[in-house]
Amino acid sequence: MNKEEVIERLKKDLDLPNFKGRLEEKEYTEEEYQKIKNDLNDYFENYVRNIEN
């Protein structure tokens, strides 16, 4: 997957239609994609959701 495909997939998988992540211009493996996705979820849970409470 290239950078644009990763960003489009993250928008869909995480329901973030306006997501504009900064990613390196390279080919990403499924494993790399899952790590990026998990890192974004962890960030949301640890920093964004904590502020909401």
Order of alpha helices (4+ residues) and beta strands (2+ residues): alpha-alpha-alpha
